[in-house]
């Protein structure tokens, strides 16, 4: 089988809540997502999606996905999409860095492999390690009482895990954590995610101020070294996200005992092939993961579901149903939340079919 063509579509994904805000005053109101198709001479087409969280979150941005695809797509024509390791080594050779650009190509080729073999992607990633995947809900940064009210609403929808967007004013962040924890059940999970927004001094102060609460501290500071320093000062369970960008940083963090949990974002690390490797290292080392991505719609949600479903429950701390945050459906067959859980489709590949009327005309055809 050979790759004969690559297409990309740009699609806007407005939010039901109108705005998503996180640390240091950053926010997004409409997400800019890219849907990718990889076509083959066997008549099988694979699909994927990549949606960076704006341009101030990671070294990635929406227009960069499409610019990078225009650069590498001509160099992928003629490759076998089912030779996934060969494909990824070739992409790394023809474009240094920019893993988020390569991610949708890799994911679309997993979709092709599933369709060619008649198997859902979760089977190819290791099998159904769990039947349904527990979800968390991200709570956009607002005043403490407003965030507590949002959590109460989402609890009624079945969520029991909540990721609180902090990383703002230290005093307000302390209040945000205390007010929201107070309305939760003892069995509910609360993660205070600073998204690199605190200085080391702020992080140390906040961690001390909430030391009596059942709360996870996630990615307090911009650098690995700062986070490691904060980790040494608190007994609260510790999550790293932005600074874990590949196998190298994961291995260092495991050696340094830098965290209890990682946030594994599929496009951040370059797609399902590299995410699977990191997932398996985490399982072997006893490190749970939140399995998700930077953002997206139906196709990203399906991709998350397949990797999460093939991950043992005790190591799958949570996952995300991004398609429930937006107002537009861009694919049929995507997972839907039921009482705080989702599962991956049992149909071949990712199990989704793009809604081309929602995508419009392609912006890239190679």
VOGU-3710 file (C-alpha; in Angstrom, 3 decimals, decimal comma):
1> xxxxxxxxxx> 0,000/0,000/0,000  1,271/3,483/-0,870  0,325/7,010/0,131  -1,039/8,775/-2,952  -2,364/12,032/-1,535  -2,708/14,193/1,587  -5,421/16,769/2,203  -6,126/19,194/5,034  -9,150/21,229/6,081  -9,324/24,179/8,471
11> xxxxxxxxxx> -12,358/24,257/10,751  -13,377/26,632/13,549  -14,637/25,034/16,774  -16,612/27,552/18,886  -17,052/26,775/22,578  -20,360/26,198/24,322  -19,166/28,268/27,275  -17,946/31,048/24,983  -14,423/31,271/26,373  -11,740/28,998/27,805
21> xxxxxxxxxx> -9,260/30,783/30,084  -6,094/29,532/31,741  -2,926/30,948/33,313  -1,495/34,427/32,848  -4,631/35,833/31,216  -4,577/33,496/28,213  -7,876/32,531/26,625  -9,433/31,086/23,465  -13,002/31,628/22,228  -12,885/29,712/18,926
31> xxxxxxxxxx> -10,434/26,875/18,407  -8,698/26,584/15,026  -8,477/22,900/14,149  -6,947/21,071/11,192  -8,451/17,842/9,834  -6,115/15,681/7,749  -6,781/12,905/5,237  -4,102/10,465/4,058  -5,175/8,730/0,823  -3,795/5,448/-0,531
41> xxxxxxxxxx> -3,716/3,424/-3,730  -5,755/0,734/-1,927  -8,748/3,034/-1,766  -8,403/3,380/2,021  -8,265/6,887/3,505  -7,222/7,641/7,058  -8,272/10,720/9,017  -6,866/12,680/11,921  -7,147/16,071/13,595  -4,718/18,473/15,268
51> xxxxxxxxxx> -5,805/21,500/17,309  -3,191/23,474/19,283  -4,407/25,387/22,333  -3,746/28,813/20,792  -0,128/29,913/20,371  0,749/30,704/24,013  0,485/27,219/25,495  3,084/25,009/23,777  5,574/25,600/20,925  2,714/25,007/18,468
61> xxxxxxxxxx> 0,078/27,082/16,702  -2,819/26,367/14,375  -1,415/27,860/11,184  1,829/26,013/11,898  0,053/22,677/11,510  -0,936/23,531/7,947  2,388/25,183/7,067  4,256/22,128/8,327  1,980/19,747/6,452  2,596/21,671/3,223
71> xxxxxxxxxx> 6,323/21,195/3,839  6,352/17,468/4,584  3,361/16,094/2,643  5,108/15,958/-0,768  7,925/13,981/0,866  5,524/11,300/2,119  3,950/10,352/-1,210  4,852/6,759/-2,087  5,521/5,593/1,471  3,620/2,645/2,931
81> xxxxxxxxxx> 1,296/4,105/5,612  1,211/0,795/7,488  4,986/0,870/8,067  4,490/3,224/10,993  8,028/3,206/12,406  9,507/3,759/8,950  7,042/6,584/8,328  7,856/8,316/11,621  11,604/8,052/11,130  11,186/9,541/7,669
91> xxxxxxxxxx> 9,081/12,443/8,982  11,708/13,144/11,650  14,398/13,122/8,959  12,658/15,521/6,556  11,431/17,963/9,240  13,407/18,471/12,421  11,219/19,049/15,456  7,596/20,248/15,164  6,087/16,991/16,463  2,562/18,422/16,416
101> xxxxxxxxxx> 2,794/18,771/12,614  3,628/15,086/12,229  1,003/13,880/14,697  -2,030/13,953/12,366  -0,099/12,084/9,649  0,840/9,366/12,121  -2,708/9,152/13,523  -4,286/9,000/10,061  -1,957/6,118/9,231  -3,105/4,256/12,362
111> xxxxxxxxxx> -6,648/4,790/11,062  -5,553/3,267/7,727  -3,907/0,307/9,471  -7,089/-0,352/11,425  -9,247/-0,188/8,335  -6,851/-2,429/6,394  -6,865/-5,092/9,110  -10,522/-4,697/10,088  -9,538/-3,837/13,680  -10,263/-0,832/15,896
121> xxxxxxxxxx> -7,161/1,178/16,746  -7,370/0,291/20,448  -6,830/-3,369/19,478  -3,681/-2,404/17,586  -2,474/-0,340/20,557  -2,637/-3,329/22,890  -6,267/-4,329/23,302  -9,201/-3,375/25,494  -7,493/-2,887/28,853  -10,674/-1,176/30,101
131> xxxxxxxxxx> -14,201/-1,036/28,727  -14,893/2,594/29,602  -12,624/5,541/30,364  -13,142/7,980/33,241  -13,202/11,620/32,126  -12,185/14,867/33,760  -13,712/18,281/33,113  -11,494/21,344/32,700  -12,855/24,351/34,615  -11,967/27,618/32,899
141> xxxxxxxxxx> -10,320/30,240/35,117  -12,829/32,612/36,733  -13,689/33,877/40,197  -13,687/31,078/42,810  -17,466/31,013/43,271  -18,090/30,909/39,511  -15,717/27,964/39,144  -17,430/26,157/42,015  -20,796/26,680/40,322  -19,413/25,229/37,077
151> xxxxxxxxxx> -18,152/22,161/38,933  -21,552/21,641/40,541  -23,159/21,699/37,099  -20,700/19,213/35,653  -21,024/16,912/38,659  -24,685/16,638/37,741  -23,573/15,370/34,313  -21,600/12,523/35,871  -18,063/13,916/36,102  -16,096/13,121/39,259
161> xxxxxxxxxx> -12,699/14,468/38,157  -12,055/18,191/37,722  -9,054/20,126/36,438  -9,136/23,612/37,935  -7,413/26,289/35,844  -5,273/28,293/38,231  -1,936/30,023/37,551  -3,293/33,512/38,206  -3,131/35,705/41,303  -1,784/33,600/44,174
171> xxxxxxxxxx> -4,397/34,689/46,720  -7,228/34,052/44,287  -5,757/30,683/43,360  -5,713/29,633/47,007  -9,370/30,653/47,230  -10,178/28,826/43,973  -8,729/25,593/45,314  -10,362/25,879/48,746  -13,824/26,935/47,520  -14,016/24,224/44,846
181> xxxxxxxxxx> -12,653/21,427/47,044  -15,286/22,305/49,656  -18,203/21,428/47,340  -16,761/18,092/46,205  -17,281/14,636/47,635  -14,284/12,949/49,305  -14,119/10,512/46,373  -14,026/13,308/43,756  -10,693/14,309/42,214  -9,492/17,923/42,071
191> xxxxxxxxxx> -6,397/18,927/40,078  -5,065/22,487/40,407  -3,447/23,056/37,008  -1,295/26,189/36,898  -0,227/25,651/33,262  3,248/27,071/34,063  1,646/30,249/35,478  3,296/30,462/38,909  6,754/31,601/39,877  8,597/29,188/42,133
201> xxxxxxxxxx> 7,888/31,429/45,128  4,165/31,582/44,312  3,994/27,835/43,791  5,733/27,137/47,095  3,368/29,477/48,935  0,213/28,070/47,330  1,253/24,449/47,826  1,849/25,178/51,514  -1,472/27,026/51,840  -3,483/24,054/50,516
211> xxxxxxxxxx> -1,389/21,339/52,154  -4,366/20,200/54,219  -6,554/19,573/51,141  -6,926/16,561/48,870  -5,696/18,247/45,685  -3,213/17,430/42,930  -0,726/20,129/41,859  -0,123/20,240/38,095  2,685/21,979/36,185  3,175/24,915/38,574
221> xxxxxxxxxx> 6,116/26,622/36,839  7,504/27,103/33,309  10,674/25,045/33,629  11,408/21,486/34,643  13,941/22,643/37,245  11,453/24,991/38,921  8,805/22,268/39,024  11,303/19,826/40,521  12,067/22,370/43,253  8,368/22,773/44,076
231> xxxxxxxxxx> 7,881/19,003/43,998  10,478/18,686/46,782  8,527/21,109/48,984  5,085/19,497/48,931  3,574/16,128/49,723  0,588/16,802/47,459  0,494/14,430/44,441  2,296/16,109/41,566  1,513/16,177/37,836  3,809/17,278/35,007
241> xxxxxxxxxx> 2,492/18,225/31,572  4,077/20,929/29,435  7,695/19,979/30,227  7,174/16,283/29,356  7,445/16,528/25,576  8,976/13,214/24,594  10,700/10,027/25,697  13,858/11,880/26,754  12,152/14,225/29,201  9,936/11,406/30,465
251> xxxxxxxxxx> 12,943/9,209/31,239  14,712/12,064/33,031  11,613/12,864/35,072  11,209/9,220/36,077  14,859/9,060/37,150  14,486/12,285/39,156  11,180/11,200/40,774  9,835/14,498/39,426  6,130/13,608/39,426  3,472/11,088/40,373
261> xxxxxxxxxx> 1,429/11,461/37,162  2,045/12,833/33,684  -0,350/14,480/31,277  0,237/12,692/27,959  -0,963/14,841/25,062  -0,913/12,900/21,809  -0,106/15,693/19,355  2,454/17,269/21,708  4,645/14,175/21,458  4,111/13,508/17,733
271> xxxxxxxxxx> 1,143/11,168/17,390  -0,067/7,758/18,526  3,175/5,913/17,763  5,248/8,009/20,158  2,407/8,383/22,658  2,067/4,592/22,780  5,786/4,243/23,525  5,546/6,803/26,337  2,365/5,152/27,627  4,090/1,776/27,796
281> xxxxxxxxxx> 7,091/3,270/29,609  4,739/4,847/32,138  2,907/1,558/32,696  6,210/-0,288/33,119  7,380/2,305/35,648  4,073/2,451/37,545  3,221/6,025/36,536  -0,431/6,907/35,847  -1,370/9,275/33,029  -4,029/11,690/31,978
291> xxxxxxxxxx> -4,420/10,731/28,318  -5,583/13,574/26,111  -4,460/16,218/23,619  -4,068/19,975/23,343  -7,654/20,427/22,092  -9,893/19,318/19,224  -13,249/17,958/18,185  -14,684/14,560/17,336  -11,600/13,070/15,670  -9,224/14,099/18,458
301> xxxxxxxxxx> -11,707/12,715/21,000  -11,818/9,370/19,185  -8,013/9,220/19,093  -7,816/9,874/22,840  -10,445/7,205/23,495  -8,514/4,521/21,615  -5,229/5,174/23,438  -7,011/5,435/26,790  -9,101/2,293/26,290  -5,941/0,315/25,561
311> xxxxxxxxxx> -4,339/1,574/28,798  -4,859/-0,334/32,081  -7,379/1,463/34,298  -4,982/1,870/37,227  -2,586/3,801/34,980  -5,254/5,859/33,192  -5,789/8,645/35,733  -8,288/10,355/33,405  -9,009/11,366/29,814  -10,924/14,091/27,993
321> xxxxxxxxxx> -14,026/14,306/25,807  -13,154/17,506/23,949  -16,079/17,105/21,563  -18,466/17,907/24,429  -16,928/21,382/24,863  -17,732/22,596/21,339  -20,822/23,457/19,344  -19,937/21,758/16,024  -19,823/18,079/15,072  -17,117/17,356/12,515
331> xxxxxxxxxx> -17,313/13,541/12,400  -19,840/10,757/12,844  -19,122/7,786/15,076  -17,073/9,691/17,661  -17,286/8,751/21,357  -19,979/10,425/23,461  -19,867/10,918/27,191  -22,179/8,770/29,340  -22,215/9,539/33,095  -18,647/10,819/33,160
341> xxxxxxxxxx> -17,192/8,058/30,965  -16,563/7,371/27,284  -15,300/4,445/25,262  -13,604/3,907/21,916  -15,616/2,661/18,906  -15,363/-1,029/18,025  -15,432/-0,342/14,269  -12,218/-0,544/12,203  -9,662/2,236/12,513  -10,645/5,236/14,600
351> xxxxxxxxxx> -14,285/4,470/13,840  -15,151/7,954/12,622  -16,347/9,463/9,338  -15,763/13,180/8,749  -18,780/15,418/8,152  -17,489/17,081/5,020  -20,289/19,657/4,950  -18,892/20,969/8,241  -15,320/21,002/6,918  -15,892/22,878/3,665
361> xxxxxx> -13,242/22,924/0,941  -9,745/21,608/1,694  -7,023/24,215/2,241  -4,231/21,822/1,278  -4,185/19,182/-1,470  -1,000/17,254/-2,213
//
